[in-house]
Amino acid sequence: MKSIWHTMNVSLDALNERGDNTLAACMGMEFTEIGPDYLRMMMPVDEKTRQPYGLLHGGASAALAETVGSMASALIIDPQTQICVGMEINANHLRGVRDGYVHAVAKPLHLGNTTHVWDIRITDDAHRLVCVSRLTVAVISKKDKG
């Protein structure tokens, strides 16, 4: 399968370093795999990502989905001439999780010149579906950035 990425000259370590001093680092998110047409990351279910009832917070799932999808878009664009920013995200929370890790996989639904749409599936450690999300990302020319 042909790769969708602008360059495959990127390591998981480099992706994880890009998250230093961001929400991703605060929540313990970590990139774990780059495939030819997908990006995977994980996040712990702990005191930073749970809501008061002891379950994974829906906002934490949405943050995980937006992080993995946004970084996937960043790997597709030409970073010399373009930037990408989230436009819209939705998330359907299907199963509660109390501990362990959740794992997000972003796969493209649409890769256009000005928008990318990502399907993000979040599962628990037992591979059960926890959340489905769709993220739309705007691709902006650096010269148009205001």
Backbone as ProteinMPNN parsed JSONL, in Angstrom:
{"seq_chain_A": "MKSIWHTMNVSLDALNERGDNTLAACMGMEFTEIGPDYLRMMMPVDEKTRQPYGLLHGGASAALAETVGSMASALIIDPQTQICVGMEINANHLRGVRDGYVHAVAKPLHLGNTTHVWDIRITDDAHRLVCVSRLTVAVISKKDKG", "coords_chain_A": {"N_chain_A": [[0.847, -1.18, 0.0], [0.545, 2.204, -0.837], [2.014, 4.948, 0.829], [0.357, 7.596, 2.606], [1.57, 9.769, 3.658], [3.383, 12.898, 3.732], [6.103, 12.752, 4.068], [7.996, 9.947, 5.032], [9.966, 10.193, 6.744], [9.975, 10.391, 9.603], [9.966, 9.833, 13.066], [8.545, 7.896, 15.77], [9.499, 8.832, 18.189], [10.133, 11.494, 17.517], [7.564, 12.467, 16.913], [6.35, 12.233, 19.427], [7.924, 14.002, 20.892], [7.091, 16.41, 19.811], [4.806, 16.831, 21.179], [5.568, 17.704, 23.661], [5.124, 19.815, 26.485], [2.441, 20.361, 25.962], [-1.166, 19.838, 25.828], [-1.39, 17.132, 25.225], [0.884, 15.979, 26.436], [0.334, 16.563, 29.133], [-1.817, 14.898, 29.572], [-0.775, 12.422, 29.205], [-0.575, 11.251, 26.682], [0.631, 9.234, 23.975], [2.268, 8.589, 20.952], [2.168, 5.594, 19.106], [2.338, 4.066, 16.775], [2.961, 4.255, 13.297], [1.376, 3.739, 10.361], [0.963, 2.874, 6.836], [-1.329, 4.258, 6.107], [-2.478, 5.21, 8.419], [-2.488, 6.5, 11.797], [-1.519, 5.892, 15.113], [-2.202, 6.246, 18.595], [-1.887, 6.244, 22.213], [-3.447, 6.599, 25.461], [-3.38, 6.974, 28.969], [-5.883, 5.825, 31.282], [-6.552, 7.495, 33.946], [-6.095, 9.486, 36.962], [-5.89, 11.945, 35.696], [-7.432, 11.804, 33.446], [-9.944, 10.875, 34.008], [-13.465, 11.303, 34.802], [-15.595, 12.574, 37.499], [-17.079, 10.255, 38.265], [-15.37, 8.193, 38.029], [-14.915, 7.196, 35.517], [-13.532, 7.178, 32.167], [-13.192, 10.395, 30.929], [-15.314, 12.06, 28.67], [-14.405, 14.325, 27.333], [-11.679, 13.901, 27.436], [-11.428, 11.736, 25.72], [-12.208, 13.032, 23.345], [-10.136, 14.908, 23.165], [-7.965, 13.195, 22.774], [-8.706, 12.083, 20.305], [-8.7, 14.396, 18.666], [-6.026, 15.104, 18.849], [-4.579, 12.919, 17.695], [-5.694, 12.887, 15.111], [-5.181, 15.508, 14.184], [-2.372, 15.537, 14.187], [-1.948, 13.583, 12.285], [-2.88, 14.903, 9.992], [-0.943, 16.922, 9.949], [1.232, 15.452, 9.165], [0.705, 14.991, 6.545], [0.51, 17.357, 5.083], [2.516, 19.903, 3.384], [4.918, 21.127, 5.284], [6.424, 23.382, 4.859], [4.921, 25.174, 3.418], [2.307, 25.096, 4.335], [-0.151, 25.01, 7.015], [-2.134, 23.249, 9.464], [-5.314, 23.112, 11.017], [-7.732, 22.217, 13.499], [-11.175, 22.036, 12.641], [-13.73, 20.992, 13.177], [-15.1, 18.657, 15.432], [-16.557, 15.575, 16.376], [-17.842, 13.232, 18.739], [-18.823, 10.047, 19.688], [-19.55, 8.421, 22.552], [-19.224, 5.21, 23.576], [-18.676, 3.159, 25.395], [-17.825, 2.758, 28.778], [-14.719, 3.294, 30.496], [-12.536, 2.41, 33.089], [-9.889, 2.051, 33.877], [-6.474, 1.326, 32.865], [-5.453, 1.628, 29.478], [-6.454, 3.654, 26.682], [-6.733, 3.402, 23.155], [-6.166, 5.049, 20.181], [-6.94, 5.2, 16.743], [-6.349, 6.858, 13.806], [-7.744, 7.236, 10.645], [-7.899, 8.235, 7.245], [-10.818, 9.75, 5.842], [-11.272, 11.601, 3.927], [-9.046, 13.385, 1.942], [-8.414, 16.278, 1.009], [-7.458, 19.302, -0.825], [-7.923, 21.508, 0.789], [-9.225, 20.617, 3.047], [-9.175, 17.975, 5.446], [-10.64, 14.944, 6.455], [-11.047, 12.869, 9.164], [-11.49, 9.577, 10.415], [-11.721, 8.396, 13.569], [-11.11, 5.83, 15.743], [-11.514, 4.715, 18.985], [-10.345, 2.417, 21.288], [-10.42, 0.093, 24.079], [-8.052, -1.632, 26.262], [-8.775, -4.261, 25.794], [-9.529, -4.265, 23.197], [-12.104, -3.388, 22.724], [-14.622, -1.313, 21.392], [-14.685, 2.016, 22.326], [-15.129, 4.7, 21.729], [-16.203, 6.571, 18.908], [-15.105, 8.87, 16.552], [-15.174, 11.808, 14.501], [-13.117, 13.959, 12.775], [-12.628, 17.096, 11.348], [-10.279, 18.846, 9.543], [-8.801, 21.919, 8.733], [-6.804, 22.896, 6.02], [-4.387, 25.206, 5.58], [-2.843, 27.743, 3.691], [0.367, 29.034, 4.376], [0.883, 31.605, 3.567], [-1.612, 32.751, 3.56], [-2.28, 32.859, 6.166], [-3.518, 34.621, 8.893]], "CA_chain_A": [[0.0, 0.0, 0.0], [1.277, 3.467, -0.919], [1.877, 5.786, 2.014], [-0.335, 8.881, 2.434], [2.317, 10.808, 4.36], [4.245, 13.786, 2.953], [7.403, 12.103, 4.184], [8.038, 8.895, 6.055], [11.173, 10.467, 7.509], [9.555, 10.852, 10.925], [9.983, 8.737, 14.025], [7.614, 8.023, 16.886], [10.128, 9.715, 19.174], [9.973, 12.881, 17.064], [6.153, 12.828, 17.093], [6.093, 12.401, 20.859], [8.595, 15.232, 21.328], [6.262, 17.549, 19.386], [3.764, 16.992, 22.184], [6.1, 18.244, 24.921], [4.539, 21.087, 26.939], [1.103, 20.526, 25.379], [-2.226, 19.05, 26.462], [-1.075, 15.712, 25.034], [1.831, 15.566, 27.481], [-0.359, 16.63, 30.425], [-2.75, 13.775, 29.68], [-0.037, 11.169, 29.056], [-0.745, 10.675, 25.343], [1.868, 8.786, 23.344], [2.154, 7.957, 19.636], [2.687, 4.232, 19.208], [2.512, 3.388, 15.482], [2.669, 4.947, 12.036], [1.183, 2.804, 9.269], [0.941, 3.557, 5.544], [-2.507, 5.128, 5.989], [-3.079, 5.438, 9.736], [-1.626, 6.906, 12.908], [-2.062, 5.334, 16.363], [-1.645, 6.712, 19.861], [-2.583, 5.737, 23.395], [-3.56, 7.513, 26.594], [-3.803, 6.249, 30.171], [-7.113, 6.189, 31.994], [-6.055, 7.715, 35.299], [-6.666, 10.657, 37.635], [-5.877, 13.105, 34.795], [-8.346, 11.612, 32.313], [-11.248, 10.39, 34.473], [-14.459, 12.24, 35.339], [-15.832, 12.284, 38.924], [-17.629, 8.917, 38.514], [-14.308, 7.205, 37.876], [-14.862, 6.733, 34.131], [-12.833, 8.017, 31.208], [-13.921, 11.624, 30.614], [-15.585, 12.211, 27.241], [-13.512, 15.351, 26.81], [-10.361, 13.292, 27.258], [-11.515, 10.978, 24.467], [-12.217, 14.005, 22.255], [-8.786, 15.467, 23.067], [-7.142, 12.153, 22.163], [-9.087, 12.0, 18.891], [-8.224, 15.585, 17.953], [-4.565, 15.072, 18.807], [-4.088, 11.954, 16.71], [-6.118, 13.313, 13.783], [-4.452, 16.725, 13.799], [-0.995, 15.183, 13.856], [-1.993, 12.869, 11.006], [-2.923, 15.937, 8.954], [0.353, 17.597, 9.917], [2.165, 14.586, 8.45], [0.323, 14.942, 5.131], [0.735, 18.648, 4.435], [3.877, 20.375, 3.192], [5.088, 22.063, 6.402], [7.077, 24.614, 4.401], [3.952, 26.094, 2.812], [0.962, 24.92, 4.878], [-0.424, 24.604, 8.389], [-3.464, 22.644, 9.549], [-5.978, 23.367, 12.302], [-9.02, 21.562, 13.645], [-12.381, 22.819, 12.334], [-14.921, 20.411, 13.798], [-14.922, 17.297, 15.939], [-17.662, 14.986, 17.127], [-17.438, 11.995, 19.395], [-19.862, 9.236, 20.288], [-18.964, 7.616, 23.621], [-19.972, 3.958, 23.495], [-18.364, 2.239, 26.497], [-17.029, 3.347, 29.844], [-13.433, 2.677, 30.826], [-12.121, 2.87, 34.413], [-8.436, 2.006, 34.054], [-5.718, 0.83, 31.719], [-5.183, 2.587, 28.413], [-7.277, 3.672, 25.486], [-5.9, 3.416, 21.955], [-6.866, 5.739, 19.095], [-6.404, 5.03, 15.394], [-6.899, 7.82, 12.846], [-7.664, 6.857, 9.234], [-8.536, 9.294, 6.466], [-12.043, 9.588, 5.061], [-11.149, 12.549, 2.816], [-7.809, 14.151, 1.961], [-8.51, 17.279, -0.039], [-6.461, 20.368, -0.805], [-8.203, 22.483, 1.843], [-9.751, 19.941, 4.232], [-8.987, 16.546, 5.691], [-11.618, 14.389, 7.388], [-10.48, 11.672, 9.778], [-12.279, 8.654, 11.233], [-10.888, 7.986, 14.696], [-11.718, 4.786, 16.577], [-10.821, 4.56, 20.263], [-10.66, 1.128, 21.91], [-9.759, -0.166, 25.362], [-6.985, -2.636, 26.18], [-9.352, -5.517, 25.294], [-9.915, -3.99, 21.81], [-13.529, -3.06, 22.627], [-14.834, 0.05, 20.921], [-15.026, 2.943, 23.404], [-15.572, 5.971, 21.169], [-15.963, 6.849, 17.492], [-15.015, 10.309, 16.379], [-14.835, 12.323, 13.175], [-12.425, 15.238, 12.885], [-12.377, 17.835, 10.123], [-9.112, 19.712, 9.692], [-8.589, 22.887, 7.654], [-5.436, 23.034, 5.526], [-4.272, 26.632, 5.285], [-1.57, 28.219, 3.157], [1.05, 29.925, 5.323], [0.789, 33.004, 3.109], [-2.961, 33.223, 3.867], [-2.451, 32.862, 7.618], [-3.628, 35.984, 9.376]], "C_chain_A": [[0.891, 1.241, 0.0], [0.984, 4.316, 0.319], [1.175, 7.102, 1.68], [0.484, 10.047, 2.98], [3.198, 11.613, 3.419], [5.666, 13.236, 2.936], [7.29, 11.009, 5.239], [9.285, 9.071, 6.922], [10.81, 11.093, 8.854], [9.511, 9.64, 11.853], [8.904, 8.96, 15.086], [8.196, 8.928, 17.964], [9.944, 11.181, 18.792], [8.526, 13.343, 17.226], [5.856, 13.089, 18.56], [6.765, 13.655, 21.409], [7.795, 16.469, 20.933], [5.143, 17.82, 20.378], [4.254, 17.522, 23.515], [5.452, 19.596, 25.218], [3.198, 21.401, 26.275], [0.096, 19.717, 26.2], [-1.921, 17.559, 26.365], [-0.133, 15.204, 26.117], [1.163, 15.558, 28.85], [-1.245, 15.416, 30.652], [-2.081, 12.425, 29.454], [-0.196, 10.495, 27.701], [0.608, 10.332, 24.739], [1.566, 8.148, 21.994], [2.828, 6.604, 19.693], [2.925, 3.55, 17.871], [2.148, 4.33, 14.336], [2.556, 3.871, 10.967], [1.137, 3.553, 7.95], [-0.238, 4.516, 5.379], [-3.212, 5.334, 7.329], [-2.003, 5.872, 10.726], [-2.307, 6.442, 14.187], [-1.386, 5.993, 17.562], [-2.451, 6.147, 21.008], [-2.551, 6.786, 24.491], [-3.98, 6.703, 27.811], [-5.168, 6.729, 30.658], [-6.7, 6.258, 33.454], [-6.669, 8.989, 35.867], [-6.689, 11.9, 36.744], [-6.939, 13.005, 33.702], [-9.721, 11.084, 32.715], [-12.154, 11.541, 34.877], [-14.795, 11.805, 36.773], [-16.415, 10.901, 39.226], [-16.597, 7.81, 38.325], [-14.168, 6.643, 36.473], [-14.027, 7.687, 33.277], [-13.716, 9.205, 30.832], [-14.115, 11.717, 29.101], [-14.709, 13.261, 26.595], [-12.105, 14.834, 26.603], [-10.335, 12.461, 25.98], [-11.475, 11.916, 23.271], [-10.833, 14.624, 22.071], [-7.83, 14.462, 22.418], [-7.43, 12.075, 20.663], [-8.55, 13.2, 18.117], [-6.699, 15.586, 17.843], [-4.059, 14.122, 17.736], [-4.487, 12.366, 15.293], [-5.386, 14.546, 13.293], [-3.011, 16.41, 13.429], [-0.948, 14.405, 12.545], [-2.05, 13.881, 9.854], [-1.584, 16.646, 8.821], [1.395, 16.771, 9.172], [1.868, 14.508, 6.955], [0.671, 16.234, 4.401], [2.226, 18.904, 4.209], [4.134, 21.432, 4.263], [5.807, 23.355, 6.013], [6.062, 25.642, 3.928], [2.576, 26.068, 3.457], [0.987, 24.7, 6.39], [-1.794, 23.941, 8.384], [-4.009, 22.857, 10.962], [-7.323, 22.654, 12.325], [-10.164, 22.525, 13.362], [-13.59, 22.324, 13.105], [-14.569, 19.013, 14.271], [-16.232, 16.845, 16.561], [-17.172, 13.669, 17.702], [-18.672, 11.319, 19.983], [-19.19, 8.29, 21.278], [-19.818, 6.37, 23.798], [-19.787, 3.033, 24.69], [-17.535, 2.98, 27.525], [-15.742, 2.572, 30.077], [-12.975, 3.267, 32.156], [-10.604, 2.89, 34.615], [-7.777, 1.429, 32.815], [-5.417, 1.959, 30.746], [-6.298, 2.548, 27.393], [-6.356, 3.943, 24.307], [-6.711, 4.016, 20.808], [-6.151, 5.484, 17.778], [-7.128, 6.003, 14.48], [-6.648, 7.308, 11.435], [-8.406, 7.906, 8.428], [-9.843, 8.844, 5.817], [-11.98, 10.463, 3.81], [-9.851, 13.325, 2.993], [-7.831, 15.12, 0.783], [-7.413, 18.317, 0.077], [-6.665, 21.34, 0.35], [-8.802, 21.867, 3.104], [-9.326, 18.474, 4.248], [-10.081, 16.129, 6.666], [-11.091, 13.036, 7.843], [-11.543, 10.888, 10.546], [-11.34, 8.164, 12.328], [-11.673, 7.004, 15.55], [-10.867, 4.639, 17.833], [-11.298, 3.263, 20.908], [-9.949, 1.032, 23.262], [-8.684, -1.235, 25.168], [-7.475, -3.983, 25.651], [-9.872, -5.368, 23.864], [-11.413, -3.747, 21.634], [-13.668, -1.582, 22.258], [-15.371, 0.92, 22.054], [-15.664, 4.209, 22.849], [-15.299, 5.989, 19.67], [-16.027, 8.362, 17.317], [-14.728, 10.626, 14.916], [-14.264, 13.72, 13.375], [-12.248, 15.838, 11.501], [-11.28, 18.847, 10.402], [-9.024, 20.635, 8.488], [-7.106, 22.92, 7.311], [-5.315, 24.455, 4.989], [-2.881, 26.939, 4.733], [-0.933, 29.166, 4.157], [0.956, 31.388, 4.875], [-0.583, 33.606, 3.371], [-3.205, 33.361, 5.357], [-2.49, 34.307, 8.123], [-3.695, 36.022, 10.8]], "O_chain_A": [[1.869, 1.316, 0.745], [-0.153, 4.386, 0.787], [1.373, 7.658, 0.599], [0.115, 11.204, 2.776], [3.702, 11.086, 2.427], [6.34, 13.259, 1.907], [6.562, 11.152, 6.222], [9.617, 8.205, 7.731], [11.277, 12.179, 9.196], [9.071, 8.559, 11.461], [8.418, 10.076, 15.27], [7.47, 9.706, 18.583], [9.635, 12.013, 19.644], [8.282, 14.48, 17.629], [5.182, 14.063, 18.896], [6.222, 14.302, 22.304], [7.818, 17.472, 21.646], [4.592, 18.921, 20.411], [3.45, 17.77, 24.414], [5.257, 20.414, 24.32], [2.864, 22.565, 26.055], [0.462, 19.009, 27.138], [-2.165, 16.809, 27.31], [-0.333, 14.115, 26.656], [1.397, 14.649, 29.647], [-1.407, 14.959, 31.783], [-2.746, 11.391, 29.504], [0.025, 9.289, 27.582], [1.598, 11.032, 24.953], [0.711, 7.268, 21.897], [3.917, 6.464, 20.25], [3.642, 2.55, 17.818], [1.177, 5.083, 14.399], [3.527, 3.167, 10.691], [1.264, 4.777, 7.948], [-0.162, 5.472, 4.608], [-4.413, 5.602, 7.363], [-0.808, 5.651, 10.532], [-3.521, 6.579, 14.336], [-0.185, 6.261, 17.556], [-3.554, 5.635, 20.816], [-1.753, 7.723, 24.464], [-4.845, 5.834, 27.704], [-5.547, 7.885, 30.466], [-6.52, 5.236, 34.116], [-7.643, 9.511, 35.325], [-7.449, 12.828, 37.022], [-7.305, 14.014, 33.099], [-10.573, 10.867, 31.854], [-11.683, 12.617, 35.246], [-14.32, 10.759, 37.215], [-16.261, 10.413, 40.346], [-16.918, 6.628, 38.446], [-13.391, 5.714, 36.253], [-13.843, 8.853, 33.627], [-14.873, 9.02, 30.455], [-13.178, 11.477, 28.339], [-14.309, 13.114, 25.44], [-11.407, 15.28, 25.692], [-9.349, 12.473, 25.243], [-10.79, 11.638, 22.287], [-10.401, 14.841, 20.939], [-6.984, 14.84, 21.606], [-6.508, 12.009, 19.85], [-8.002, 13.037, 17.026], [-6.153, 16.031, 16.833], [-3.19, 14.493, 16.946], [-3.694, 12.21, 14.365], [-5.01, 14.626, 12.123], [-2.485, 16.959, 12.461], [-0.001, 14.555, 11.773], [-1.346, 13.727, 8.856], [-1.139, 16.937, 7.711], [2.339, 17.325, 8.609], [2.69, 14.014, 6.184], [1.078, 16.208, 3.239], [3.081, 18.215, 4.766], [3.61, 22.54, 4.156], [5.792, 24.321, 6.776], [6.304, 26.845, 4.023], [1.748, 26.93, 3.162], [1.988, 24.269, 6.962], [-2.535, 24.057, 7.408], [-3.28, 22.792, 11.952], [-7.973, 22.505, 11.29], [-10.135, 23.681, 13.783], [-14.378, 23.114, 13.624], [-13.838, 18.28, 13.605], [-16.932, 17.633, 17.197], [-16.212, 13.075, 17.211], [-19.463, 11.948, 20.687], [-18.365, 7.462, 20.895], [-20.998, 6.462, 24.134], [-20.654, 2.206, 24.968], [-16.64, 3.748, 27.172], [-15.683, 1.357, 29.883], [-13.017, 4.483, 32.341], [-10.095, 3.658, 35.432], [-8.446, 1.087, 31.84], [-5.161, 3.096, 31.144], [-6.999, 1.545, 27.253], [-5.337, 4.62, 24.437], [-7.808, 3.547, 20.503], [-4.923, 5.54, 17.7], [-8.355, 5.985, 14.381], [-5.519, 6.989, 11.063], [-9.434, 8.416, 8.873], [-9.961, 7.725, 5.317], [-12.551, 10.126, 2.772], [-9.585, 13.86, 4.069], [-7.33, 14.815, -0.299], [-6.55, 18.237, 0.952], [-5.705, 21.932, 0.842], [-8.878, 22.538, 4.134], [-9.148, 17.839, 3.209], [-10.412, 16.87, 7.591], [-10.737, 12.179, 7.034], [-12.383, 11.466, 11.235], [-10.29, 7.587, 12.045], [-12.768, 7.312, 16.022], [-9.652, 4.461, 17.754], [-12.499, 3.036, 21.058], [-9.015, 1.78, 23.549], [-8.439, -1.685, 24.049], [-6.685, -4.764, 25.12], [-10.579, -6.246, 23.37], [-11.938, -3.882, 20.529], [-12.931, -0.727, 22.748], [-16.388, 0.596, 22.666], [-16.621, 4.732, 23.42], [-14.275, 5.477, 19.217], [-16.899, 9.033, 17.87], [-14.127, 9.832, 14.193], [-14.856, 14.555, 14.059], [-11.773, 15.167, 10.585], [-11.342, 19.605, 11.371], [-9.158, 20.188, 7.349], [-6.256, 22.967, 8.2], [-6.034, 24.856, 4.074], [-1.874, 26.453, 5.248], [-1.618, 30.015, 4.728], [0.95, 32.297, 5.705], [-0.725, 34.829, 3.404], [-4.221, 33.918, 5.773], [-1.607, 35.108, 7.817], [-3.792, 37.101, 11.385]]}, "name": "protein", "num_of_chains": 1, "seq": "MKSIWHTMNVSLDALNERGDNTLAACMGMEFTEIGPDYLRMMMPVDEKTRQPYGLLHGGASAALAETVGSMASALIIDPQTQICVGMEINANHLRGVRDGYVHAVAKPLHLGNTTHVWDIRITDDAHRLVCVSRLTVAVISKKDKG"}
